[in-house]
Amino acid sequence: MRSRIPLLATLGLAVALTSCATIGTHSKHQHLDGVELRPTGRVLKGKASWYATYTQGGSHTASGERLRNDANTAAHKSLPHGTYVNVTNLQNGRSQIVRITDRGPFTRGRIIDVTIGVAKRLDFVNAGVVPVHCEIMERVADD
């Protein structure tokens, strides 16, 4: 029985280390709308604000999509429509991936406008404007 204890301990350690390695490997890839994404290394820093429609579905974004308050979408002045961005609220560390579907913000000093739904998930509706870190994401190529 004693000879099995070191063997079992070694196997347990090997399984634990493998699990940690697997978790670390997958943590760099994220998903939104069923799309696997990874960071490009391009980062924007500035202030974010939020916007909403009061006629759910009655307003359209610059890309032609209907604006939905709960959608994971945002407005940026120059990023192409369809670009994915991981927005992090620097005041609390909360992050949310959004897809650019609109143009804006048009207020000086702001780099991105997110929907009110995203602002709720990032916990800054009451603040209105917060400092953010925006990391541009790219699709992971299918092999």
Secondary structure per residue as TSV (DSSP state, phi and psi in degrees):
chain	resnum	aa	ss	phi	psi
A	1	M	-	360.0	-38.8
A	2	R	T	-62.1	-34.1
A	3	S	T	-69.4	-21.8
A	4	R	H	-81.3	-26.1
A	5	I	H	-61.2	-49.4
A	6	P	H	-61.7	-36.9
A	7	L	H	-64.0	-45.5
A	8	L	H	-65.0	-39.3
A	9	A	H	-63.0	-42.4
A	10	T	H	-63.9	-44.1
A	11	L	H	-63.5	-41.9
A	12	G	H	-60.7	-43.2
A	13	L	H	-64.5	-41.5
A	14	A	H	-62.6	-42.6
A	15	V	H	-64.6	-43.7
A	16	A	H	-61.4	-44.5
A	17	L	H	-66.4	-39.2
A	18	T	H	-62.8	-42.2
A	19	S	H	-62.0	-42.4
A	20	C	H	-63.6	-42.0
A	21	A	H	-63.7	-40.4
A	22	T	H	-65.3	-44.3
A	23	I	H	-60.6	-44.5
A	24	G	H	-62.2	-38.4
A	25	T	H	-65.9	-42.2
A	26	H	H	-82.9	-15.0
A	27	S	T	-69.7	-18.2
A	28	K	T	-80.3	-21.2
A	29	H	-	-97.9	136.9
A	30	Q	E	-128.5	168.8
A	31	H	E	-130.6	146.2
A	32	L	E	-150.4	133.1
A	33	D	T	55.8	32.8
A	34	G	T	75.2	8.9
A	35	V	E	-101.0	128.0
A	36	E	E	-82.8	129.4
A	37	L	E	-126.7	154.6
A	38	R	E	-141.5	153.9
A	39	P	E	-66.4	145.4
A	40	T	E	-92.1	-17.1
A	41	G	E	96.1	-10.1
A	42	R	E	-86.2	124.9
A	43	V	E	-127.4	139.6
A	44	L	E	-118.7	139.2
A	45	K	E	-125.2	141.3
A	46	G	E	171.8	-147.5
A	47	K	E	-115.6	144.3
A	48	A	E	-115.3	149.6
A	49	S	E	-132.3	178.0
A	50	W	E	-127.6	159.7
A	51	Y	E	-142.1	161.6
A	52	A	-	-149.1	161.9
A	53	T	-	-109.9	141.6
A	54	Y	S	-100.2	2.7
A	55	T	S	-122.6	62.9
A	56	Q	T	-30.0	113.6
A	57	G	T	87.1	-5.7
A	58	G	S	-91.8	-10.1
A	59	S	-	-113.7	146.4
A	60	H	B	-115.8	150.2
A	61	T	-	-85.0	173.3
A	62	A	T	-63.2	-24.3
A	63	S	T	-83.4	-5.4
A	64	G	S	97.8	-8.0
A	65	E	-	-75.9	153.6
A	66	R	B	-71.6	135.9
A	67	L	-	-78.3	123.7
A	68	R	-	-119.8	131.5
A	69	N	T	-61.6	-29.9
A	70	D	T	-93.8	-0.2
A	71	A	S	-72.8	150.5
A	72	N	S	-87.0	65.2
A	73	T	E	-129.3	166.5
A	74	A	E	-155.2	170.1
A	75	A	E	-115.9	137.8
A	76	H	-	-140.6	149.1
A	77	K	S	-66.3	-37.8
A	78	S	S	-133.1	-14.7
A	79	L	S	-63.6	140.2
A	80	P	-	-61.2	145.8
A	81	H	T	-57.6	139.8
A	82	G	T	95.5	-9.6
A	83	T	-	-68.8	136.3
A	84	Y	E	-96.4	138.0
A	85	V	E	-135.6	131.0
A	86	N	E	-92.5	109.1
A	87	V	E	-97.3	125.0
A	88	T	E	-116.9	124.7
A	89	N	E	-74.4	113.8
A	90	L	T	-72.6	-11.9
A	91	Q	T	-81.3	-25.5
A	92	N	T	-134.8	-3.8
A	93	G	-	81.3	-0.3
A	94	R	-	-72.1	140.7
A	95	S	E	-125.6	153.1
A	96	Q	E	-151.5	133.5
A	97	I	E	-87.3	132.9
A	98	V	E	-126.8	162.3
A	99	R	E	-116.1	133.5
A	100	I	E	-74.6	121.3
A	101	T	E	-130.1	-3.5
A	102	D	E	-142.5	171.9
A	103	R	-	-107.9	145.1
A	104	G	-	137.6	-174.0
A	105	P	-	-73.7	158.3
A	106	F	-	-109.6	18.5
A	107	T	S	-103.7	130.2
A	108	R	T	-54.0	135.9
A	109	G	T	90.2	-5.6
A	110	R	E	-105.3	139.9
A	111	I	E	-107.2	-19.0
A	112	I	E	-153.6	144.6
A	113	D	E	-115.2	127.4
A	114	V	E	-110.5	161.4
A	115	T	E	-66.8	160.5
A	116	I	H	-61.0	-32.2
A	117	G	H	-61.9	-43.0
A	118	V	H	-67.0	-41.4
A	119	A	H	-60.1	-37.0
A	120	K	H	-64.7	-44.6
A	121	R	H	-67.9	-29.2
A	122	L	T	-88.0	-4.1
A	123	D	T	61.2	54.1
A	124	F	-	-139.5	21.9
A	125	V	T	-58.9	-48.3
A	126	N	T	-67.1	-35.9
A	127	A	T	-69.3	-35.0
A	128	G	-	83.8	-45.4
A	129	V	E	-138.1	134.1
A	130	V	E	-139.9	155.8
A	131	P	E	-73.1	137.4
A	132	V	E	-134.6	160.3
A	133	H	E	-117.7	119.4
A	134	C	E	-114.2	114.6
A	135	E	E	-104.1	121.5
A	136	I	E	-72.0	133.6
A	137	M	E	-110.5	159.3
A	138	E	E	-133.5	154.7
A	139	R	E	-68.3	142.0
A	140	V	-	-82.0	127.4
A	141	A	-	-66.2	138.2
A	142	D	-	-75.6	134.4
A	143	D	-	-92.2	360.0
